[in-house]
């Protein structure tokens, strides 16, 4: 359990790690102290030690999509896993055309608006240049949404992926 006390113009959040060691961190405002308190309590409840977000290695969107593709290969039929991988590749190509480089693109770019824009973009450029049907576009976007939800629920990647 974490607690907040005021130290002059700043706020200090104090807690004990799962191993019992006392820790604290100062925050410039009460709101940021409350956010930190909730984050620390969630970590301690799971038996983990809290570390600052900047000190943690941050997963890129490519890491999340690659991990989901590996999971699909493990749990789905080979044909389905291949189709999911092709759909995720279409999404990666769309993002590359939209923003340029995927190397420093993080999962927090995922949004409903991005999914809607991707859906609209899929209307052009189907097989042999013909437009894709609404059902096909919906299925392709659905695979991206499944990857997003999987990344959010994943134990190692979930901290970096926003809620779908």
PAVO-729731 format. One record per residue (C-alpha): residue number from 1; residue in three letters; y negated, z negated, x negated. Coordinates in pm, 1 decimal. Example, Ala and Ser with C-alpha at 12.3 -4.5 7.8 and 13.67 -1.06 7.14 Angstrom:
[rec 1, "ala", [450.0, -780.0, -1230.0]]
[rec 2, "ser", [106.0, -714.0, -1367.0]]
end
This chain:
[rec 1, "unk", [0.0, 0.0, 0.0]]
[rec 2, "unk", [-340.1, 98.4, -136.2]]
[rec 3, "unk", [-670.2, -79.7, -85.4]]
[rec 4, "unk", [-1035.1, 19.9, -121.1]]
[rec 5, "unk", [-1314.8, -202.1, -252.6]]
[rec 6, "unk", [-1676.0, -124.3, -331.7]]
[rec 7, "unk", [-1794.9, -131.1, -693.0]]
[rec 8, "unk", [-2172.8, -85.5, -690.6]]
[rec 9, "unk", [-2238.4, 263.7, -555.1]]
[rec 10, "unk", [-1877.3, 371.7, -605.4]]
[rec 11, "unk", [-1548.0, 288.9, -437.5]]
[rec 12, "unk", [-1230.4, 184.0, -614.1]]
[rec 13, "unk", [-884.7, 257.3, -477.5]]
[rec 14, "unk", [-616.9, 18.3, -604.3]]
[rec 15, "unk", [-239.1, 43.1, -563.7]]
[rec 16, "unk", [92.1, -31.7, -731.9]]
[rec 17, "unk", [325.7, 238.9, -853.8]]
[rec 18, "unk", [690.5, 232.0, -744.5]]
[rec 19, "unk", [771.2, 64.0, -1079.1]]
[rec 20, "unk", [522.5, -216.4, -995.1]]
[rec 21, "unk", [243.7, -124.4, -1237.3]]
[rec 22, "unk", [-108.1, -180.6, -1099.2]]
[rec 23, "unk", [-326.6, 132.4, -1095.9]]
[rec 24, "unk", [-676.0, 219.9, -976.2]]
[rec 25, "unk", [-913.6, 513.2, -950.4]]
[rec 26, "unk", [-1286.0, 520.8, -867.7]]
[rec 27, "unk", [-1435.5, 762.7, -616.5]]
[rec 28, "unk", [-1798.5, 860.8, -556.3]]
[rec 29, "unk", [-1786.9, 828.6, -175.7]]
[rec 30, "unk", [-1601.2, 634.9, 91.8]]
[rec 31, "unk", [-1458.8, 958.1, 238.3]]
[rec 32, "unk", [-1307.6, 1065.9, -92.9]]
[rec 33, "unk", [-1168.9, 713.7, -141.4]]
[rec 34, "unk", [-1001.5, 732.3, 202.7]]
[rec 35, "unk", [-848.7, 1071.2, 115.1]]
[rec 36, "unk", [-719.0, 933.4, -213.7]]
[rec 37, "unk", [-581.8, 624.8, -39.1]]
[rec 38, "unk", [-382.7, 841.8, 205.4]]
[rec 39, "unk", [-253.2, 1063.4, -76.4]]
[rec 40, "unk", [-150.1, 764.5, -289.9]]
[rec 41, "unk", [22.3, 591.5, 1.3]]
[rec 42, "unk", [218.7, 908.2, 80.6]]
[rec 43, "unk", [336.4, 934.2, -281.5]]
[rec 44, "unk", [431.2, 567.5, -306.4]]
[rec 45, "unk", [618.0, 584.0, 26.4]]
[rec 46, "unk", [827.2, 868.3, -117.6]]
[rec 47, "unk", [893.9, 666.1, -432.9]]
[rec 48, "unk", [682.6, 894.6, -653.0]]
[rec 49, "unk", [403.0, 809.0, -890.6]]
[rec 50, "unk", [66.4, 959.7, -794.9]]
[rec 51, "unk", [-85.6, 1199.3, -1048.0]]
[rec 52, "unk", [-422.1, 1375.5, -1014.1]]
[rec 53, "unk", [-402.4, 1726.7, -872.7]]
[rec 54, "unk", [-568.0, 1874.7, -1181.9]]
[rec 55, "unk", [-302.5, 1721.0, -1406.8]]
[rec 56, "unk", [-17.5, 1881.3, -1213.6]]
[rec 57, "unk", [94.9, 2234.8, -1283.3]]
[rec 58, "unk", [-14.2, 2443.9, -987.0]]
[rec 59, "unk", [217.2, 2701.4, -833.8]]
[rec 60, "unk", [80.6, 3050.0, -775.6]]
[rec 61, "unk", [146.7, 3253.5, -464.4]]
[rec 62, "unk", [382.3, 3471.4, -668.8]]
[rec 63, "unk", [583.8, 3161.7, -763.7]]
[rec 64, "unk", [620.9, 3066.3, -397.6]]
[rec 65, "unk", [728.1, 3415.2, -289.1]]
[rec 66, "unk", [971.7, 3445.1, -580.1]]
[rec 67, "unk", [1128.0, 3106.2, -502.2]]
[rec 68, "unk", [1164.1, 3204.4, -137.2]]
[rec 69, "unk", [1331.1, 3531.3, -235.6]]
[rec 70, "unk", [1582.4, 3337.9, -449.3]]
[rec 71, "unk", [1649.4, 3104.4, -156.1]]
[rec 72, "unk", [1706.2, 3403.4, 73.1]]
[rec 73, "unk", [1959.7, 3548.8, -169.8]]
[rec 74, "unk", [2139.8, 3216.4, -165.1]]
[rec 75, "unk", [2156.5, 3162.4, 211.9]]
[rec 76, "unk", [2129.3, 3502.9, 382.1]]
[rec 77, "unk", [2346.0, 3811.8, 397.5]]
[rec 78, "unk", [2272.8, 4053.6, 111.8]]
[rec 79, "unk", [2120.5, 4319.1, 340.1]]
[rec 80, "unk", [1890.2, 4065.6, 506.3]]
[rec 81, "unk", [1783.7, 3917.6, 172.6]]
[rec 82, "unk", [1704.5, 4267.9, 44.6]]
[rec 83, "unk", [1495.9, 4347.6, 353.7]]
[rec 84, "unk", [1305.5, 4018.4, 318.1]]
[rec 85, "unk", [1237.6, 4097.5, -49.0]]
[rec 86, "unk", [1104.2, 4443.8, 44.3]]
[rec 87, "unk", [877.9, 4291.7, 309.5]]
[rec 88, "unk", [742.9, 4034.6, 63.4]]
[rec 89, "unk", [685.5, 4314.5, -186.2]]
[rec 90, "unk", [478.3, 4498.1, 77.2]]
[rec 91, "unk", [269.9, 4181.7, 118.7]]
[rec 92, "unk", [221.8, 4145.9, -257.2]]
[rec 93, "unk", [110.7, 4509.1, -283.3]]
[rec 94, "unk", [-132.5, 4456.8, 4.5]]
[rec 95, "unk", [-282.1, 4152.3, -170.8]]
[rec 96, "unk", [-300.5, 4335.8, -503.2]]
[rec 97, "unk", [-494.8, 4618.5, -337.5]]
[rec 98, "unk", [-720.1, 4369.3, -159.6]]
[rec 99, "unk", [-802.0, 4122.5, -440.5]]
[rec 100, "unk", [-691.7, 4296.5, -759.8]]
[rec 101, "unk", [-473.8, 4062.4, -967.0]]
[rec 102, "unk", [-204.8, 3831.9, -830.5]]
[rec 103, "unk", [-173.2, 3624.1, -1148.6]]
[rec 104, "unk", [-431.9, 3363.7, -1048.0]]
[rec 105, "unk", [-384.6, 3387.9, -671.6]]
[rec 106, "unk", [-284.0, 3052.7, -522.8]]
[rec 107, "unk", [-109.9, 2978.8, -191.9]]
[rec 108, "unk", [-427.7, 2838.9, -38.5]]
[rec 109, "unk", [-535.3, 3199.7, 34.2]]
[rec 110, "unk", [-273.8, 3207.2, 311.3]]
[rec 111, "unk", [-435.3, 3196.6, 653.8]]
[rec 112, "unk", [-389.2, 3328.2, 1004.7]]
[rec 113, "unk", [-669.8, 3573.3, 944.5]]
[rec 114, "unk", [-492.5, 3708.3, 634.4]]
[rec 115, "unk", [-174.8, 3756.5, 840.7]]
[rec 116, "unk", [-375.0, 3939.9, 1110.0]]
[rec 117, "unk", [-539.6, 4163.7, 848.6]]
[rec 118, "unk", [-199.8, 4237.6, 692.9]]
[rec 119, "unk", [-58.5, 4322.9, 1036.6]]
[rec 120, "unk", [-345.1, 4564.7, 1099.0]]
[rec 121, "unk", [-305.1, 4720.3, 754.0]]
[rec 122, "unk", [65.6, 4783.4, 817.0]]
[rec 123, "unk", [-23.9, 5026.2, 1097.3]]
[rec 124, "unk", [-87.2, 5293.3, 833.8]]
[rec 125, "unk", [133.3, 5405.0, 549.3]]
[rec 126, "unk", [480.7, 5376.7, 699.3]]
[rec 127, "unk", [780.0, 5589.1, 606.9]]
[rec 128, "unk", [663.4, 5940.6, 511.6]]
[rec 129, "unk", [306.9, 5845.9, 604.0]]
[rec 130, "unk", [386.0, 5781.8, 970.4]]
[rec 131, "unk", [245.7, 5469.6, 1139.6]]
[rec 132, "unk", [475.9, 5170.7, 1179.3]]
[rec 133, "unk", [561.3, 5047.2, 1527.1]]
[rec 134, "unk", [427.3, 4714.2, 1653.2]]
[rec 135, "unk", [775.8, 4562.9, 1636.4]]
[rec 136, "unk", [818.5, 4665.7, 1271.9]]
[rec 137, "unk", [478.8, 4526.5, 1177.6]]
[rec 138, "unk", [557.5, 4201.7, 1359.5]]
[rec 139, "unk", [889.0, 4164.1, 1174.6]]
[rec 140, "unk", [728.3, 4225.2, 834.7]]
[rec 141, "unk", [453.6, 3969.5, 898.3]]
[rec 142, "unk", [714.1, 3727.7, 1033.4]]
[rec 143, "unk", [894.7, 3732.7, 696.9]]
[rec 144, "unk", [570.4, 3640.1, 519.2]]
[rec 145, "unk", [517.5, 3358.4, 769.9]]
[rec 146, "unk", [872.0, 3234.9, 708.7]]
[rec 147, "unk", [804.1, 3228.7, 333.9]]
[rec 148, "unk", [479.4, 3039.9, 397.9]]
[rec 149, "unk", [654.3, 2778.2, 615.3]]
[rec 150, "unk", [939.3, 2746.4, 365.1]]
[rec 151, "unk", [694.1, 2691.8, 78.8]]
[rec 152, "unk", [512.1, 2423.8, 277.4]]
[rec 153, "unk", [840.2, 2237.9, 343.6]]
[rec 154, "unk", [975.1, 2277.1, -10.6]]
[rec 155, "unk", [999.0, 1957.9, -217.5]]
[rec 156, "unk", [850.6, 2102.7, -535.0]]
[rec 157, "unk", [601.1, 2356.2, -397.2]]
[rec 158, "unk", [486.7, 2180.2, -79.8]]
[rec 159, "unk", [187.3, 2007.8, -239.0]]
[rec 160, "unk", [30.7, 2343.2, -329.3]]
[rec 161, "unk", [100.2, 2533.1, -6.1]]
[rec 162, "unk", [-129.3, 2479.4, 295.6]]
[rec 163, "unk", [11.7, 2397.8, 637.5]]
[rec 164, "unk", [114.2, 2715.6, 823.4]]
end
